Structure formats: structure tokens, C-alpha cells
């Protein structure tokens, strides 16, 4: 059960996150964006967001085997091209921040496929889903399971 509806209790802050989401969504390739959102959500353990982004990824034409492989992409590289692998590595590093996470090697692998503006957009996109994950987990959001959203 959701603890609070943060969109109602904290409208201005929530609107700011919505604004960042809108920018990120317009600035990153839609399929790549769903892979980023799914991977960060898996790492953060956000069931609501994993469900949402696996479903959204399918709607954006990402094959189901590829969506399933996001959880273990390092051992399923056959599903991902070099560009996607670089973005997934960057997503892992930005999501799991620490002293040696966003290394020069990880940065340079992604920068080989994207210019500075695109790299900035990727960082903002990864950061945005991390904010959403933290909101959803904190307020107790659960994946919807009803007639409109069946398990099957």
C-alpha cells in the first residue's frame, strides 16, 4: 500500500522531477532510455519501476529476451551492441556510486558512442530514474495487478 501520494503532498518538488523526466525522455533514444530505466530499477530493487519499464520497453519494441537479459547484461552481451553495453555499464556505475565507480574506462567507452551533450543527457536520464526509484520505494508503491494490468 502506498504510504503517501507525493504528487499531491509535495506538488512543486514532484513537478520538478516530472520536468527532469520530460527532458531526459526527449534527449535520449526511447529504447536506450527504457534499458537505462530498467537496469537502474533492477539495481535499486524497485519492483514498481522494474514492472513499469519492462512493460514500457516491450511497448517500445524491445524484444522480451533482451528485456530479461538486462538483469544480467554482463553475462548476456550477445543481446546488446557495444553502444548499449557502454550505457548499461555507465548506468551501473552512476547508480552504484562509490570511490571507483564511474571510472575513466567506463566514461570513455560510453563517450566513444555519444558526444558531450548526449553524455550529459545520459547522466541526467540515469539520475532521474534513480530519483524515481527512491521515491517509489520510500512511499511503498507496488506494481498494479488488476483487470487492466493482469499478471499474465
PyMOL CGO cylinders between C-alpha atoms (Angstrom):
from pymol import cmd
from pymol.cgo import CYLINDER

trace = [
    CYLINDER, 0.00, 0.00, 0.00, 1.30, 3.43, -0.91, 0.3, 1, 1, 1, 1, 1, 1,
    CYLINDER, 1.30, 3.43, -0.91, 2.20, 5.45, 2.18, 0.3, 1, 1, 1, 1, 1, 1,
    CYLINDER, 2.20, 5.45, 2.18, 1.58, 8.89, 0.67, 0.3, 1, 1, 1, 1, 1, 1,
    CYLINDER, 1.58, 8.89, 0.67, 0.76, 10.35, -2.72, 0.3, 1, 1, 1, 1, 1, 1,
    CYLINDER, 0.76, 10.35, -2.72, 3.86, 12.51, -3.02, 0.3, 1, 1, 1, 1, 1, 1,
    CYLINDER, 3.86, 12.51, -3.02, 2.50, 14.09, -6.19, 0.3, 1, 1, 1, 1, 1, 1,
    CYLINDER, 2.50, 14.09, -6.19, -0.22, 15.65, -4.04, 0.3, 1, 1, 1, 1, 1, 1,
    CYLINDER, -0.22, 15.65, -4.04, 1.65, 16.28, -0.79, 0.3, 1, 1, 1, 1, 1, 1,
    CYLINDER, 1.65, 16.28, -0.79, 4.73, 17.80, -2.44, 0.3, 1, 1, 1, 1, 1, 1,
    CYLINDER, 4.73, 17.80, -2.44, 3.47, 19.18, -5.74, 0.3, 1, 1, 1, 1, 1, 1,
    CYLINDER, 3.47, 19.18, -5.74, 6.35, 21.55, -6.55, 0.3, 1, 1, 1, 1, 1, 1,
    CYLINDER, 6.35, 21.55, -6.55, 9.08, 19.02, -5.85, 0.3, 1, 1, 1, 1, 1, 1,
    CYLINDER, 9.08, 19.02, -5.85, 7.23, 16.32, -7.76, 0.3, 1, 1, 1, 1, 1, 1,
    CYLINDER, 7.23, 16.32, -7.76, 6.73, 18.71, -10.69, 0.3, 1, 1, 1, 1, 1, 1,
    CYLINDER, 6.73, 18.71, -10.69, 10.48, 19.35, -10.74, 0.3, 1, 1, 1, 1, 1, 1,
    CYLINDER, 10.48, 19.35, -10.74, 11.15, 15.62, -11.08, 0.3, 1, 1, 1, 1, 1, 1,
    CYLINDER, 11.15, 15.62, -11.08, 8.48, 15.41, -13.81, 0.3, 1, 1, 1, 1, 1, 1,
    CYLINDER, 8.48, 15.41, -13.81, 10.30, 18.24, -15.61, 0.3, 1, 1, 1, 1, 1, 1,
    CYLINDER, 10.30, 18.24, -15.61, 13.60, 16.37, -15.42, 0.3, 1, 1, 1, 1, 1, 1,
    CYLINDER, 13.60, 16.37, -15.42, 11.85, 13.24, -16.68, 0.3, 1, 1, 1, 1, 1, 1,
    CYLINDER, 11.85, 13.24, -16.68, 10.46, 15.17, -19.65, 0.3, 1, 1, 1, 1, 1, 1,
    CYLINDER, 10.46, 15.17, -19.65, 13.90, 16.50, -20.55, 0.3, 1, 1, 1, 1, 1, 1,
    CYLINDER, 13.90, 16.50, -20.55, 15.53, 13.07, -20.24, 0.3, 1, 1, 1, 1, 1, 1,
    CYLINDER, 15.53, 13.07, -20.24, 12.79, 11.37, -22.27, 0.3, 1, 1, 1, 1, 1, 1,
    CYLINDER, 12.79, 11.37, -22.27, 13.24, 13.88, -25.14, 0.3, 1, 1, 1, 1, 1, 1,
    CYLINDER, 13.24, 13.88, -25.14, 17.04, 13.76, -25.00, 0.3, 1, 1, 1, 1, 1, 1,
    CYLINDER, 17.04, 13.76, -25.00, 17.75, 10.00, -25.09, 0.3, 1, 1, 1, 1, 1, 1,
    CYLINDER, 17.75, 10.00, -25.09, 16.76, 7.39, -27.67, 0.3, 1, 1, 1, 1, 1, 1,
    CYLINDER, 16.76, 7.39, -27.67, 13.49, 5.80, -26.39, 0.3, 1, 1, 1, 1, 1, 1,
    CYLINDER, 13.49, 5.80, -26.39, 14.72, 2.19, -26.42, 0.3, 1, 1, 1, 1, 1, 1,
    CYLINDER, 14.72, 2.19, -26.42, 18.01, 3.14, -24.80, 0.3, 1, 1, 1, 1, 1, 1,
    CYLINDER, 18.01, 3.14, -24.80, 16.12, 5.15, -22.20, 0.3, 1, 1, 1, 1, 1, 1,
    CYLINDER, 16.12, 5.15, -22.20, 13.97, 2.16, -21.28, 0.3, 1, 1, 1, 1, 1, 1,
    CYLINDER, 13.97, 2.16, -21.28, 17.08, -0.02, -20.93, 0.3, 1, 1, 1, 1, 1, 1,
    CYLINDER, 17.08, -0.02, -20.93, 18.59, 2.59, -18.59, 0.3, 1, 1, 1, 1, 1, 1,
    CYLINDER, 18.59, 2.59, -18.59, 15.40, 2.82, -16.56, 0.3, 1, 1, 1, 1, 1, 1,
    CYLINDER, 15.40, 2.82, -16.56, 15.01, -0.94, -16.32, 0.3, 1, 1, 1, 1, 1, 1,
    CYLINDER, 15.01, -0.94, -16.32, 18.65, -1.55, -15.35, 0.3, 1, 1, 1, 1, 1, 1,
    CYLINDER, 18.65, -1.55, -15.35, 18.76, 1.13, -12.64, 0.3, 1, 1, 1, 1, 1, 1,
    CYLINDER, 18.76, 1.13, -12.64, 15.43, -0.09, -11.27, 0.3, 1, 1, 1, 1, 1, 1,
    CYLINDER, 15.43, -0.09, -11.27, 16.76, -3.66, -11.08, 0.3, 1, 1, 1, 1, 1, 1,
    CYLINDER, 16.76, -3.66, -11.08, 19.89, -2.47, -9.26, 0.3, 1, 1, 1, 1, 1, 1,
    CYLINDER, 19.89, -2.47, -9.26, 17.82, -0.41, -6.83, 0.3, 1, 1, 1, 1, 1, 1,
    CYLINDER, 17.82, -0.41, -6.83, 15.29, -3.21, -6.24, 0.3, 1, 1, 1, 1, 1, 1,
    CYLINDER, 15.29, -3.21, -6.24, 12.29, -1.11, -7.21, 0.3, 1, 1, 1, 1, 1, 1,
    CYLINDER, 12.29, -1.11, -7.21, 9.57, -3.63, -8.10, 0.3, 1, 1, 1, 1, 1, 1,
    CYLINDER, 9.57, -3.63, -8.10, 7.13, -0.95, -9.23, 0.3, 1, 1, 1, 1, 1, 1,
    CYLINDER, 7.13, -0.95, -9.23, 9.68, 0.56, -11.64, 0.3, 1, 1, 1, 1, 1, 1,
    CYLINDER, 9.68, 0.56, -11.64, 11.01, -2.80, -12.90, 0.3, 1, 1, 1, 1, 1, 1,
    CYLINDER, 11.01, -2.80, -12.90, 7.45, -3.78, -13.82, 0.3, 1, 1, 1, 1, 1, 1,
    CYLINDER, 7.45, -3.78, -13.82, 6.75, -0.41, -15.45, 0.3, 1, 1, 1, 1, 1, 1,
    CYLINDER, 6.75, -0.41, -15.45, 9.94, -0.25, -17.50, 0.3, 1, 1, 1, 1, 1, 1,
    CYLINDER, 9.94, -0.25, -17.50, 9.87, -3.87, -18.63, 0.3, 1, 1, 1, 1, 1, 1,
    CYLINDER, 9.87, -3.87, -18.63, 6.33, -3.22, -19.88, 0.3, 1, 1, 1, 1, 1, 1,
    CYLINDER, 6.33, -3.22, -19.88, 7.28, 0.14, -21.41, 0.3, 1, 1, 1, 1, 1, 1,
    CYLINDER, 7.28, 0.14, -21.41, 10.33, -1.42, -23.05, 0.3, 1, 1, 1, 1, 1, 1,
    CYLINDER, 10.33, -1.42, -23.05, 8.12, -4.01, -24.71, 0.3, 1, 1, 1, 1, 1, 1,
    CYLINDER, 8.12, -4.01, -24.71, 5.82, -1.23, -25.93, 0.3, 1, 1, 1, 1, 1, 1,
    CYLINDER, 5.82, -1.23, -25.93, 8.87, 0.49, -27.43, 0.3, 1, 1, 1, 1, 1, 1,
    CYLINDER, 8.87, 0.49, -27.43, 9.70, -2.67, -29.39, 0.3, 1, 1, 1, 1, 1, 1,
    CYLINDER, 9.70, -2.67, -29.39, 12.47, -4.12, -27.23, 0.3, 1, 1, 1, 1, 1, 1,
    CYLINDER, 12.47, -4.12, -27.23, 12.35, -7.93, -27.53, 0.3, 1, 1, 1, 1, 1, 1,
    CYLINDER, 12.35, -7.93, -27.53, 11.38, -9.80, -24.36, 0.3, 1, 1, 1, 1, 1, 1,
    CYLINDER, 11.38, -9.80, -24.36, 14.62, -11.82, -24.30, 0.3, 1, 1, 1, 1, 1, 1,
    CYLINDER, 14.62, -11.82, -24.30, 16.61, -8.59, -24.33, 0.3, 1, 1, 1, 1, 1, 1,
    CYLINDER, 16.61, -8.59, -24.33, 14.46, -7.11, -21.54, 0.3, 1, 1, 1, 1, 1, 1,
    CYLINDER, 14.46, -7.11, -21.54, 15.01, -10.24, -19.43, 0.3, 1, 1, 1, 1, 1, 1,
    CYLINDER, 15.01, -10.24, -19.43, 18.76, -10.10, -20.10, 0.3, 1, 1, 1, 1, 1, 1,
    CYLINDER, 18.76, -10.10, -20.10, 19.09, -6.57, -18.70, 0.3, 1, 1, 1, 1, 1, 1,
    CYLINDER, 19.09, -6.57, -18.70, 19.31, -8.09, -15.21, 0.3, 1, 1, 1, 1, 1, 1,
    CYLINDER, 19.31, -8.09, -15.21, 22.49, -9.97, -16.18, 0.3, 1, 1, 1, 1, 1, 1,
    CYLINDER, 22.49, -9.97, -16.18, 23.70, -7.93, -19.14, 0.3, 1, 1, 1, 1, 1, 1,
    CYLINDER, 23.70, -7.93, -19.14, 27.39, -8.51, -18.39, 0.3, 1, 1, 1, 1, 1, 1,
    CYLINDER, 27.39, -8.51, -18.39, 26.82, -12.23, -18.94, 0.3, 1, 1, 1, 1, 1, 1,
    CYLINDER, 26.82, -12.23, -18.94, 24.36, -11.76, -21.82, 0.3, 1, 1, 1, 1, 1, 1,
    CYLINDER, 24.36, -11.76, -21.82, 26.32, -9.41, -24.07, 0.3, 1, 1, 1, 1, 1, 1,
    CYLINDER, 26.32, -9.41, -24.07, 25.08, -11.20, -27.19, 0.3, 1, 1, 1, 1, 1, 1,
    CYLINDER, 25.08, -11.20, -27.19, 21.79, -9.29, -26.73, 0.3, 1, 1, 1, 1, 1, 1,
    CYLINDER, 21.79, -9.29, -26.73, 23.41, -5.84, -26.58, 0.3, 1, 1, 1, 1, 1, 1,
    CYLINDER, 23.41, -5.84, -26.58, 25.51, -3.91, -29.07, 0.3, 1, 1, 1, 1, 1, 1,
    CYLINDER, 25.51, -3.91, -29.07, 28.63, -2.01, -27.96, 0.3, 1, 1, 1, 1, 1, 1,
    CYLINDER, 28.63, -2.01, -27.96, 26.67, 1.23, -27.53, 0.3, 1, 1, 1, 1, 1, 1,
    CYLINDER, 26.67, 1.23, -27.53, 24.07, -0.41, -25.29, 0.3, 1, 1, 1, 1, 1, 1,
    CYLINDER, 24.07, -0.41, -25.29, 26.75, -2.22, -23.27, 0.3, 1, 1, 1, 1, 1, 1,
    CYLINDER, 26.75, -2.22, -23.27, 28.53, 1.08, -22.68, 0.3, 1, 1, 1, 1, 1, 1,
    CYLINDER, 28.53, 1.08, -22.68, 25.30, 2.71, -21.49, 0.3, 1, 1, 1, 1, 1, 1,
    CYLINDER, 25.30, 2.71, -21.49, 24.43, -0.21, -19.23, 0.3, 1, 1, 1, 1, 1, 1,
    CYLINDER, 24.43, -0.21, -19.23, 27.93, -0.05, -17.69, 0.3, 1, 1, 1, 1, 1, 1,
    CYLINDER, 27.93, -0.05, -17.69, 27.51, 3.70, -17.19, 0.3, 1, 1, 1, 1, 1, 1,
    CYLINDER, 27.51, 3.70, -17.19, 24.09, 3.10, -15.63, 0.3, 1, 1, 1, 1, 1, 1,
    CYLINDER, 24.09, 3.10, -15.63, 25.60, 0.58, -13.22, 0.3, 1, 1, 1, 1, 1, 1,
    CYLINDER, 25.60, 0.58, -13.22, 28.40, 2.98, -12.28, 0.3, 1, 1, 1, 1, 1, 1,
    CYLINDER, 28.40, 2.98, -12.28, 26.18, 6.03, -11.77, 0.3, 1, 1, 1, 1, 1, 1,
    CYLINDER, 26.18, 6.03, -11.77, 23.59, 4.02, -9.84, 0.3, 1, 1, 1, 1, 1, 1,
    CYLINDER, 23.59, 4.02, -9.84, 26.17, 2.34, -7.57, 0.3, 1, 1, 1, 1, 1, 1,
    CYLINDER, 26.17, 2.34, -7.57, 28.22, 5.44, -6.81, 0.3, 1, 1, 1, 1, 1, 1,
    CYLINDER, 28.22, 5.44, -6.81, 31.40, 4.93, -4.85, 0.3, 1, 1, 1, 1, 1, 1,
    CYLINDER, 31.40, 4.93, -4.85, 35.10, 5.75, -4.94, 0.3, 1, 1, 1, 1, 1, 1,
    CYLINDER, 35.10, 5.75, -4.94, 35.83, 3.75, -8.09, 0.3, 1, 1, 1, 1, 1, 1,
    CYLINDER, 35.83, 3.75, -8.09, 32.53, 3.52, -9.95, 0.3, 1, 1, 1, 1, 1, 1,
    CYLINDER, 32.53, 3.52, -9.95, 32.40, 5.99, -12.83, 0.3, 1, 1, 1, 1, 1, 1,
    CYLINDER, 32.40, 5.99, -12.83, 35.93, 5.19, -13.96, 0.3, 1, 1, 1, 1, 1, 1,
    CYLINDER, 35.93, 5.19, -13.96, 37.66, 6.74, -16.94, 0.3, 1, 1, 1, 1, 1, 1,
    CYLINDER, 37.66, 6.74, -16.94, 37.31, 3.41, -18.76, 0.3, 1, 1, 1, 1, 1, 1,
    CYLINDER, 37.31, 3.41, -18.76, 33.54, 3.35, -18.27, 0.3, 1, 1, 1, 1, 1, 1,
    CYLINDER, 33.54, 3.35, -18.27, 33.24, 7.01, -19.24, 0.3, 1, 1, 1, 1, 1, 1,
    CYLINDER, 33.24, 7.01, -19.24, 35.42, 6.65, -22.34, 0.3, 1, 1, 1, 1, 1, 1,
    CYLINDER, 35.42, 6.65, -22.34, 33.55, 3.53, -23.51, 0.3, 1, 1, 1, 1, 1, 1,
    CYLINDER, 33.55, 3.53, -23.51, 30.29, 5.49, -23.47, 0.3, 1, 1, 1, 1, 1, 1,
    CYLINDER, 30.29, 5.49, -23.47, 31.87, 8.67, -24.85, 0.3, 1, 1, 1, 1, 1, 1,
    CYLINDER, 31.87, 8.67, -24.85, 33.03, 6.68, -27.87, 0.3, 1, 1, 1, 1, 1, 1,
    CYLINDER, 33.03, 6.68, -27.87, 29.35, 6.49, -28.91, 0.3, 1, 1, 1, 1, 1, 1,
    CYLINDER, 29.35, 6.49, -28.91, 27.99, 9.83, -27.69, 0.3, 1, 1, 1, 1, 1, 1,
    CYLINDER, 27.99, 9.83, -27.69, 29.04, 13.49, -27.83, 0.3, 1, 1, 1, 1, 1, 1,
    CYLINDER, 29.04, 13.49, -27.83, 29.31, 15.67, -24.71, 0.3, 1, 1, 1, 1, 1, 1,
    CYLINDER, 29.31, 15.67, -24.71, 25.69, 16.83, -24.90, 0.3, 1, 1, 1, 1, 1, 1,
    CYLINDER, 25.69, 16.83, -24.90, 24.48, 13.26, -25.27, 0.3, 1, 1, 1, 1, 1, 1,
    CYLINDER, 24.48, 13.26, -25.27, 26.68, 12.14, -22.38, 0.3, 1, 1, 1, 1, 1, 1,
    CYLINDER, 26.68, 12.14, -22.38, 25.13, 14.85, -20.23, 0.3, 1, 1, 1, 1, 1, 1,
    CYLINDER, 25.13, 14.85, -20.23, 21.65, 13.70, -21.26, 0.3, 1, 1, 1, 1, 1, 1,
    CYLINDER, 21.65, 13.70, -21.26, 22.56, 10.12, -20.33, 0.3, 1, 1, 1, 1, 1, 1,
    CYLINDER, 22.56, 10.12, -20.33, 23.80, 11.19, -16.89, 0.3, 1, 1, 1, 1, 1, 1,
    CYLINDER, 23.80, 11.19, -16.89, 20.59, 13.16, -16.33, 0.3, 1, 1, 1, 1, 1, 1,
    CYLINDER, 20.59, 13.16, -16.33, 18.48, 10.20, -17.52, 0.3, 1, 1, 1, 1, 1, 1,
    CYLINDER, 18.48, 10.20, -17.52, 20.27, 7.77, -15.20, 0.3, 1, 1, 1, 1, 1, 1,
    CYLINDER, 20.27, 7.77, -15.20, 19.99, 10.23, -12.32, 0.3, 1, 1, 1, 1, 1, 1,
    CYLINDER, 19.99, 10.23, -12.32, 16.28, 10.75, -12.98, 0.3, 1, 1, 1, 1, 1, 1,
    CYLINDER, 16.28, 10.75, -12.98, 15.37, 7.06, -12.76, 0.3, 1, 1, 1, 1, 1, 1,
    CYLINDER, 15.37, 7.06, -12.76, 17.39, 6.81, -9.57, 0.3, 1, 1, 1, 1, 1, 1,
    CYLINDER, 17.39, 6.81, -9.57, 15.25, 9.62, -8.11, 0.3, 1, 1, 1, 1, 1, 1,
    CYLINDER, 15.25, 9.62, -8.11, 12.05, 7.85, -9.24, 0.3, 1, 1, 1, 1, 1, 1,
    CYLINDER, 12.05, 7.85, -9.24, 13.27, 4.55, -7.74, 0.3, 1, 1, 1, 1, 1, 1,
    CYLINDER, 13.27, 4.55, -7.74, 13.93, 6.20, -4.40, 0.3, 1, 1, 1, 1, 1, 1,
    CYLINDER, 13.93, 6.20, -4.40, 10.51, 7.88, -4.40, 0.3, 1, 1, 1, 1, 1, 1,
    CYLINDER, 10.51, 7.88, -4.40, 8.65, 4.69, -5.35, 0.3, 1, 1, 1, 1, 1, 1,
    CYLINDER, 8.65, 4.69, -5.35, 10.46, 2.55, -2.77, 0.3, 1, 1, 1, 1, 1, 1,
    CYLINDER, 10.46, 2.55, -2.77, 10.14, 5.14, 0.00, 0.3, 1, 1, 1, 1, 1, 1,
    CYLINDER, 10.14, 5.14, 0.00, 6.40, 5.66, -0.42, 0.3, 1, 1, 1, 1, 1, 1,
    CYLINDER, 6.40, 5.66, -0.42, 5.74, 1.92, -0.87, 0.3, 1, 1, 1, 1, 1, 1,
    CYLINDER, 5.74, 1.92, -0.87, 4.48, 1.83, -4.46, 0.3, 1, 1, 1, 1, 1, 1,
    CYLINDER, 4.48, 1.83, -4.46, 3.59, -1.63, -5.75, 0.3, 1, 1, 1, 1, 1, 1,
    CYLINDER, 3.59, -1.63, -5.75, 3.11, -2.82, -9.35, 0.3, 1, 1, 1, 1, 1, 1,
    CYLINDER, 3.11, -2.82, -9.35, -0.58, -2.67, -10.30, 0.3, 1, 1, 1, 1, 1, 1,
    CYLINDER, -0.58, -2.67, -10.30, -2.30, -6.02, -10.64, 0.3, 1, 1, 1, 1, 1, 1,
    CYLINDER, -2.30, -6.02, -10.64, -5.90, -5.70, -11.80, 0.3, 1, 1, 1, 1, 1, 1,
    CYLINDER, -5.90, -5.70, -11.80, -8.11, -6.24, -14.86, 0.3, 1, 1, 1, 1, 1, 1,
    CYLINDER, -8.11, -6.24, -14.86, -6.23, -3.56, -16.77, 0.3, 1, 1, 1, 1, 1, 1,
    CYLINDER, -6.23, -3.56, -16.77, -2.83, -4.88, -15.61, 0.3, 1, 1, 1, 1, 1, 1,
    CYLINDER, -2.83, -4.88, -15.61, -3.11, -8.68, -15.33, 0.3, 1, 1, 1, 1, 1, 1,
    CYLINDER, -3.11, -8.68, -15.33, -0.13, -10.81, -14.32, 0.3, 1, 1, 1, 1, 1, 1,
    CYLINDER, -0.13, -10.81, -14.32, -0.30, -12.94, -17.45, 0.3, 1, 1, 1, 1, 1, 1,
]
cmd.load_cgo(trace, "trace")
